[in-house]
Amino acid sequence: MFKNLNPGALGHKLTFEQTCAFAKQYNFAGVDLDIGFLSDLTKTQSLQAAKDWLAATGLKVGAIGLNVAWRDWDNDRAYASSLPKFIEETALAAEFGCARCTTWVMPRSDTHTFQQHFKLAADRLKPVAEILKSYGMWLGLEFVGPATLRQGHKYDFVHTMDGMRAFGAAIGTGNVGLLLDCFHWHTAHGTISDIESLPAEEVVYVHVNDGKPGRSADEQIDNERDMVGATGVVDIAGFYGALRKISYAGPVTVEPFSAEIRNMTPEQAIAITSAALDKTLG
């Protein structure tokens, strides 16, 4: 596992140059790619110049986000028109050694039954996974665990690790795994043995954070979390221990959804994040 920085996950917007500089300053090993920056550098200089620039940072490559309009079920045109650019971005990301692409899956619907939602999502994500596979990349799907996010909505959808693994298997391309977030693992009542049963390659990417004290797993709220290790609600030692047992070697990125961290300066937020990862990762 390696410390990975994504300022957007902390609620801050930085240029890729600033992100890489802060990552080096605060001892992160990797960063998620800013494809827009690297594309511009490739166009204004050359692909090799862009590769040299990234190599000079000494940072590992984390992931790219899935920039495809796949959730708008009633707009096939928007989905189809977003694929060509995604192919370009994937090809470029692969040139920089990126092997991971991630997205989250909404665990509810007011318009589609579970079965309808399953088919729609699988039909949209299968071509995406096939594109990624052609470039040697994995798709990491994040299940979203909190019961509070499903309450008041007509239909549930996948919101557990096993459910997402089944969904990935149904896509059937062999390169779909998990974006495993310890908060969602906790709120979905996951266990250490659940993680220990995973093949390492199925864990594509990892988010860490903590829950709010005084709330049960079913009372946790998706966008109200805390810095990893801050409250002890999530068993982060057990979570990391299980990942080590299966030899997970990928990025670990903090995503705290914390107003306090958003209200800090970017540098303060990054410094605190680095210290929290050092303390919990060991």
N, C-alpha and C positions, 0 to 999 in steps of 0.2 A: 504494500500500500504506500502511496505517496501523497504528501500534502499538495493539494491543488487549489488554485485561486480562481474564483469567478466573482468579480466585484458586483455584478448584477444580482447574484444570489444573496448578497449582503444588503441589497437595496441601493447600491451606488453605481453611477455611470462614469466610466473612465475610458480614455483612449486605450488602444491595445499597447501602445508604447508605455503609457503610465502603468498599466496593469503589469507588464513584464518588469518594469523597474521596481515597483513595489514588491512583486513576487521575489525578486532577487534580494532586495533589502531585508525582507522579513522571512527569508529562508523557506519559501515554498519551493517545491521541486518541480511543479508543473502549472500550466494554465490552460484554460479552454481557449480554443482558437477563435479569433475574430476574422472570419473569412472575408468580410468586406475590406478590412485593412490589408490583408495579404493579397487579395485580388487587385486592389489598387496599386500596391507595390509591384506586383507582377506585371501589370499593364504599363506602368510608368517607367519601370526599369527592366526587370526580367524575372522569370521564375527562379533562376539560380540566385539572383540577388536577393529575392525574398527568402529563399531557403537559407542563404548565408546569414541574413539578418536574424532569422529565428534561431539558427544554430548558435550564433554569437551570444544569445541570451543564456545558453546553457540549460534551458528549461525543457521539461518533458511536455508532451502534448496530451491534454486531457480529452476533450470531446468537442463536437459541434452540436448545436441544437437542431431539431428537425424543423426546417423552414418550408413546410408544405401545408397548404390549406386543406387538411384532411378532416377536420371536425365539423365543417359546414355541410351537413348531410344533404341539404337541398340545393347545393350549388356545385354541380359536377364540373361546370366550366372553370370555376375558380380553382378547384382541385387540379384539373388537367393542366391548366395554364401555369400552375406553380411547379410542375414537375421538371420542365426543361432547365429552369434556373437551379433547382435542387441537384440535378445531374451535374451541372457545371460546378456547383459548390462542393459536391461529394468528390468529384474528380480532383479538384484542387486540394481539398483536405487530405486526400490520400497521398498526394505528392509531398505533404508535410509530415507524413507518418501517422496520420490520425486513423484510429481503428474503431472509434466509437461515435455514435450519434444517439441522442436521447430525446425523449418526450414523455409527457404525462398523459394519463387516461382518466377522463372524468368518470366518477363512480356512480353516476345517476343519469336519469333522463325523465323528462315529463312527457315525451312524445313517442318514445320507442320502447317496446318491451325488451327484456334482456336478450331474447333470441334475435330480435331485429337489430338491436344495437351491436350485438356480437358480429352479425354478418356484415353490417355496414362498415364497422371499424376494421374487420379483417380484410374486406374487399379493398378498402382504401390503403391499408398499411402493407399488404402483400407486395404491391408494386414497389413501394418505398424500400422494403426489405430486400427485394430482388436487385434494385439499383445499388444499394449499399453492399450487398454480397458480391456484385461484380467488381467492386473496388476493394474487396477484402475487409469490409467493415461490418460491425455489429450494430443492431438497433436495440437500445435499452429502453424498456417500457416501465414507467413508474406507476405502481398501483397506489391509490390514494385512500388511506385507511379510516379517517375519522367518521364515526357514526353520525356526528352532528352535520356533516356535509350532505348526508343522504336523507336526513329527516325532512319531512314536508314535501318530498318529491315522489312522483308516482311510481317510478321504476328504479330499482337498484341495478347497478352494473358491477363489473369486476372490481373488487377492492381488497383482495388478499393476495399473498404471494402465490399460493397454489392456483388461485383463479387466473392470475396473470401468466403463470407458467403454462397453464392449459390453453389460454388464449394465444400465447406465442407458438405453442406446438401446432395449433390449428392454422396459423398463418403458413407454417409448413416449409419455410425456407432454410431452416437450420442455423440461422444467424440472429435470432431474436431472443433476447434475454431480459434481465431486470435492471432498471435503475432502482437500487435498493436504498430507501430512505429510512433511517432508524426510527423517526417519528411515525411514519406510516406502518412500519413493522410493529411498533409498540401499540398503536391504536387499532391495528388489525388483529391484536392478540397473538402475534407471532412468537415463536420460541427460538431459543438458541439452537435446538436440534433441527428446526426448520432450515436455518441457514447452513448448518453443518451437513445437511443432506444435499446441498446444491453442488453441482459440478462448478468448478471455479469459473469456467468460461461463460456460464450463464449469468454471472454477476458482471454486468457491463460497466457500471458506474455506481458510486456511492455518495449519498448525501448524509450529513450528520447535523444534529441539532439537539434540542431538549424540549420536554413538555413543560406545561405550566403546573406548579405545585398546587395541591388541593383539589385536583381534578382527576377522576378516574380515566382509564383509557377511553371509555365511551363518552366522556364529557369533554375531551380535548377538542380544541377548535383549530381548524386547518391553518389559518393565517395568524395564529397566536402561539408562538413558540419562543424558544430562548436559545442562547449560545450553547453549543455542545458542552456537556459536563456542568452546566451552571446550576441546575436544580436537582439532578439525580433522579428525575422521574423516569427517564429512559435508561435502561441498563447498558450504558455505552461500553463498559468493560466486557460484558458478555457478548455484545454485538461485535466489537473488534476481535475478541478472542475467537469467535466462530469464523469470522472472515480469515483470520490467520490460519485456522485449522484447515480450511479448504484452499489455502495458498492464494488468496486474492491478491493481485499485484497491481491493481489499477488505481485511479484517482479517488481521493477522499476530499469532498468539497463541503464546506459549511453553508447551510441554507437556513438561517434562524428565523426569518419572518418576524423580526423584532423592531419595534418602533424606536427603541433606545439606540440600536445599532444604526438604523437608518438616519437618525438625527446626529450622529457623530460625523466628523470629517471622514473622508474616505481613508486617509492614512490611519486615523485612530481605529476605525473599524477593522482594517486589515491587521494592524498590530495586535489587537485583542483577539482576533480570529486565529492568528498564528500562535499566540501563547496558549489559547484553548486547545488547539490541535496538538501542540507539543505536550501539554499536560495530559491529555486523554489518550493520545496515541502511544506515548511513552518513547 
